[in-house]
Amino acid sequence: ANMTVRPLVTLGAPVLHRVAKAVPESAFGTDFLNGLVQNLIDTMRANNGAGIAAPQIGEEWRVFVVHGTGSNPRYPYKPAIPLTVFVNPVIEVIDPTPMHIVEGCLSVPGMRGEVSRAAAVRCTAFRPDGTKFVVRAEGHAAGTLQHELDHLDGKLFPDIAFAGRLMTSESFELHEKARFFAYANELRDRYPTAVAFEEVDDAGNGLAVDEVVLQAELTWTGSRFERGVEVVVGSDGRIARVSPKSARLGGVVRLERKALVPGFVNAHSHAFQRGLRGKGESYPRRPDGEETPSFWTWREAMYGLVQTLGSVEAFKRQTKRCFEEMAAAGITTCGEFHYFHHALPESGEGDENFELDEAVVQAAREANVRLVLLSAFYERGGFDGRALSDGQRRFRTMDGERYWQQMERLDASLDKSRGEGLGVVVHSLRAVGTPMLQSLAAEAARRGMPLHVHLEEQPQEIKDCVAAHGVTPLALLLDNVPAESLRRLCAVHCTHSKPDELARLVAAGGGVCVCPLTEAALGDGVFASLEATAGAVSLGTDCNARIDMIEEMRWLEYSQRLERGRRGVFSSVAGKGDEGFLARQLLDCATRHGAAHLGVEAGAIQAGLWADFALIDLDAPALAELAGSDDELLSAAVFGGSAEGLVVDTCVAGRWTKQGEK
């Protein structure tokens, strides 16, 4: 749905001082209630709110929404809280210890006030579909719930503030901020468990359990599928434990005839390029019969697509479609190598608007794909320092200071409660000069960010670099990037890299991402230096002409078989101590290695990692009537299946894409 931001109702409006009406049971699950909730979410996000209640947009219903990103610029001390909708909430105080909070409110602009809030509460409410839930909250999260419930009861913080403790925002900044932020940080440390969801029994009573238990028929435990396993997901969206199946009263999600595997990690994508699908696949001969369509003619077609995506809305629609396909294909995390920054045609220096950056973040979030936004620096048109072409001008980042200012703005917009992240990108060494390469690499190391770069995808790129610098792009990179950055560096493609140079990168801790379907689609060639990586490569969908990590896994191996004329190539490289389990090695490329290259705590079903899963249908036609053992199931899926036929849902940080939060 398109984003709908409603006008905020502010202090003095009668609706803010009336008690809101309970939502009738007949409204649950209706377009009306779902639309109201989406309006609240969109309006809250557009205004950097930590919560919002229906009366604040003029609707007299007992509904509010809270969401703590962990990096809200208005309330930087507030912890990450999952996006949660409360319909007809009732709050019970379970720890009356007073907290003296200096609150603000979207409906009371330009003011702050000190109020007293109970340290811990239990809230019983309904979701928009009518299911009942109970959540315990403490510290700042408890204060947020009490603030939002006040809205439903016709109260604002000025009504309950301590005498003499109302102030303007300017006065707060000058006189109160330092003291209160120190106190707020103490509260955050004193009450570390922001929220904990409880089970609800058949009578709707809380059972004081904050976990959801997944019991699939088969669960991938790292080296094989196992039966009789349960995966326990905490309210923080992480895996609490993986253990033998147990008997429970409630809170169990039984996944009959399903297999649970780690969510796929797409380490390299250009989501907007999905719009090229089907274009440029006709190859008429020129009159002289000489032209051979190449990567470079494809690039010109891509620049043509850029010109058609003139607005934020058009760009977001295309990227959201791409992320929705990823979610349907079992992808739970995407490293979006993002260089298409600007929404409007550029003219002159210094007018970069970066409007498309936030559109990418929103598109992925709405599709339920965790985004690691790899934000690209792009300053020139070639190794010879030529100016950017017209087709490249909406990519440009001509100033390092503005680039990092934008990175800080993006960091503030990320949802840390979902594990969203940022990374630094040198688009390519033809697009970024050596001084800026050195600067970006040093700052990425200082900030502990991953560093990604397109490298040696095309022979012409290598020839141009040798002509300009006397060395290959990879050698130039190794000579100019500090060791600390190399440990977090992921070089994308390396199709034509020299094995000895690539071995130096890997020995320094760097990684390689391979994109077999795109490299085939563009005629790049076959990754030539597999041995130098010991098989520890990640996978990416790159141009997104086809979005299927199962196919990427399959063709990582099949391309090597075609090139070398034998089977089991990948296994012979990566199989030390692994008994040659090829499908497992390929799955690691689509999960563990991608997570490592993006700096995300995911890629496996194990305690402490994000609860990211792809759910596989064991009754899918591709797996039907196969007489093999459970140990052969993964091989059957990788070498005989496709994402469309196998994946029925994905889960990101405990939130299911098709079924909502269980």
C-alpha positions, 0 to 999 in steps of 0.5 A: 500500500502507498504510504498515507501520512495523516495530519497531526491533531495538536494541543487545543483540539477537543478530540485530544481530551475525549475518552476514545471508544472501544473498537467493536469486535465486528471491526477486527480484521476489516479494511477499516481497522487495518487502514487505520493502523497503517495510517498510524504507522505511516504517520508515526514514522514520518514524524520520527515518533516512538508511538502514536494513538488514534486520537492524534490523527482525529480518530476516536478509537482505542488504538495505539502503535509503538515502535522503538528503532533504537536510534530515534533522533527525538528519543535516542535513549529509548531502546529497540521495541518491535513494531506493535499494534494495541487495540482496546488496551488495558494496563496493569501496574506491576512495579509502581516505582516512579520514573521521572520522565521528561516527555515530548509528544507529537501533538504538543509540538515545541514542548516538554514536560516532566511526569511520573511513570510506573517502572513496569506494567503489563498490557493486555490488548488485541491485534487488528485481527482480533487475537489477544496478547499480553506484553510486559514492559519496563523502563522507557517502554513502560513509560511509552505504553502509559503515555499512549494509553493516556491519549486514549483516556483524553489526557496529555502530558501537560495535564499530569506534569509536575508543577513548574516542570513544563518547558519549551523544547529550546529550554529543554535543550539548553537547561535539562537535556544533559541531566535528563539524558544521563538519568534516561541512560541509567533507566535503560541500564536498570531496566534492560528488558524493554518488552516481553510478550507472554503466552495467552491460554484459552481463557485469554490469560497471560502465562508469563512466557515471552517465547514462541516455539516453532516445531517443524517436521524437519529443522536444519541444524547446521550440518543436516536436517533433524526431526524432533527439534524445536526452535524457541524465538524470544520477544526480541526477535532472536533465537533463544535456544534450539533443543529437543521437542518438548510438551508445552501448554501453549505458544507452540507453532506446529509446522506440519510437513514443513522444513525450517532452514536459515533465511537466505542472505542476498549479499549483493543486489541492485533492486531497481535493476529488476525493471530491466527484466526482459529488456535488451534480450533481442540482438539484431545484427548491425549492417556491418555484422560486427557488434557483439552485445556486451556488458557495456551495451547492457549498461547503457540500457540500465542508464535508460531505465534510470531516466524512467524512474524520475520520482521517489514514488516510481523508484520505490514501487520498482524496488519494493516489487523486487524486495517482495520477490526476494521475500517470496524466494526465502531471502530474509536479509539483503545487502543492497549495493545502492548507488542510485541516490538522487530523485531529480536530474542533477545540475551543477555542484552540490545539489545531491538530494539523496531522496532515494536512499530512504525509499530503499529502506522503506521498500525493504521494510514494507516487504519484510526483508532486513536491509543492510544498505550498502551506500555507494560513493561514485565520483567519476566516469572512468580510470582516466578521471573523466566526468560522469555521463548524463546517465550517471549523474544521479549516482554521484557523491562528489563530496566525502563530508556530505556522504558521511552526513547522509550516512549518519542520517540513514543510521538514525532512520534504521530499525535496530530492533530488526537488525537493519544496518549500513555499509560503505561502498566504493562503487568500483575503482573506475568510479572512485579515485585512489585518495577517496578509496583510502579515505572511505576505507579508513573511515569504514574501519574506524566505524566498524562498517563492512566495505564492499566494492565491484571488482574485476567483473570485466576484462576491459576494467582490468585493461583500463586500470593497468593503463592508468596505474600499472597494476590490476584493480585488485592489486591497487585495492590491496596497496591502498586499503588498510588491513583493518578494512580488508578484514571487513571487505567484500569484493563483488564478482572477481570474475577475472581476478588473478588467483595469487592476488585474490589469495592475498585478499582472502588471507587478509580476511577479505571475502568474495561475493559471486553472482552466477545468474547475473554473471551468466546473463551479462556474459561476464564469464565464470569465476576463475579463482575458486580455489583462492577462496576455499569456497567461502564465497557469498551469493548475490542476485545482483541485477535481479533478472532472476531472483532465486537463491536456490538457482544461485547455489546450483549455478555456483557449482554448475558453472564450474562443471561446465568450465572444468568438465567434471562434477563436484568442483565446489566440493573438491575446493571446500570439502576439507573435513566435510565429507564432500556434502556439496549441498551443505557447502552451497547452503553456507554460501547462501546463508553463513558467508553472506551474513558474515560479509554483511556483518549481520548476526544471522545465517544459521539456526542457533541461539543468539542469532536473529530468528530468520527462517525460510519455510520449505514445503515438503509436499512440493512437486519437486520433492514428491515421491523421492525415496531418499533419506532426510540427508538427501533432501537438501541436495534434492532441493538445491539441484532439483528445486526452485524458490517458487516451488519450495518456499512458502513463507519467510520469517525476519527477526520473528516476524513472518511475511505472509502470516504476520507475527505468530 
